[in-house]
Amino acid sequence: MPLAYVPHGTYHDLADLIREERRHLTDVTAVLVREAYPVRSAGSVIACVLRCREELLRAGVRAGLADAAETMARHRLGLPGHS
């Protein structure tokens, strides 16, 4: 669940959502590493996802961060979009 859907939750609820978003980003990174193999190394894919995440955070993106980072990384890595 993206962070944007928390109306007035408790700190505990928000912390759970942040953890879930991080888990989702980890899963996304693992999928991209598998899809890019053997053309790109795991390290280069991970670095790309982290750069995308940082750029999105600096731009103020919070809700749907993992999905946005995945889309951005797929574009930069030249991978097809997922369905």
ZIMOHU-V232569 format. One record per backbone hydrogen bond with DSSP energy under -0.5 kcal/mol. CO is the residue of the C=O (numbers start at 1). NH is the residue of the N-H. E is the energy in kcal/mol with one decimal. If there is no record, write none. Layout:
co:CO nh:NH e:E
co:CO nh:NH e:E
This chain:
co:2 nh:5 e:-1.7
co:3 nh:6 e:-1.6
co:5 nh:7 e:-0.9
co:10 nh:14 e:-2.4
co:11 nh:15 e:-2.9
co:12 nh:16 e:-2.2
co:13 nh:17 e:-2.2
co:14 nh:18 e:-2.4
co:15 nh:19 e:-2.4
co:16 nh:20 e:-2.4
co:17 nh:21 e:-2.5
co:18 nh:22 e:-2.2
co:19 nh:23 e:-2.5
co:20 nh:24 e:-2.5
co:21 nh:25 e:-2.2
co:22 nh:26 e:-2.2
co:23 nh:27 e:-2.5
co:24 nh:28 e:-2.6
co:25 nh:29 e:-2.4
co:26 nh:30 e:-2.1
co:27 nh:31 e:-2.2
co:28 nh:32 e:-2.5
co:29 nh:33 e:-2.4
co:30 nh:34 e:-2.1
co:31 nh:35 e:-2.5
co:32 nh:36 e:-2.3
co:33 nh:37 e:-1.2
co:36 nh:39 e:-1.1
co:36 nh:40 e:-2.0
co:41 nh:45 e:-1.8
co:42 nh:46 e:-2.7
co:43 nh:47 e:-2.4
co:44 nh:48 e:-1.8
co:45 nh:49 e:-2.4
co:46 nh:50 e:-2.4
co:47 nh:51 e:-2.4
co:48 nh:52 e:-2.5
co:49 nh:53 e:-2.6
co:50 nh:54 e:-2.5
co:51 nh:55 e:-2.5
co:52 nh:56 e:-2.4
co:53 nh:57 e:-2.6
co:54 nh:58 e:-2.5
co:55 nh:59 e:-1.5
co:56 nh:61 e:-2.6
co:57 nh:60 e:-1.4
co:62 nh:65 e:-1.2
co:64 nh:68 e:-2.5
co:65 nh:69 e:-2.8
co:66 nh:70 e:-2.4
co:67 nh:71 e:-2.3
co:68 nh:72 e:-2.4
co:69 nh:73 e:-2.8
co:70 nh:74 e:-2.9
co:71 nh:75 e:-1.9
co:72 nh:76 e:-2.3
co:73 nh:77 e:-2.7
co:74 nh:78 e:-0.9
co:74 nh:79 e:-2.4
co:75 nh:78 e:-0.7
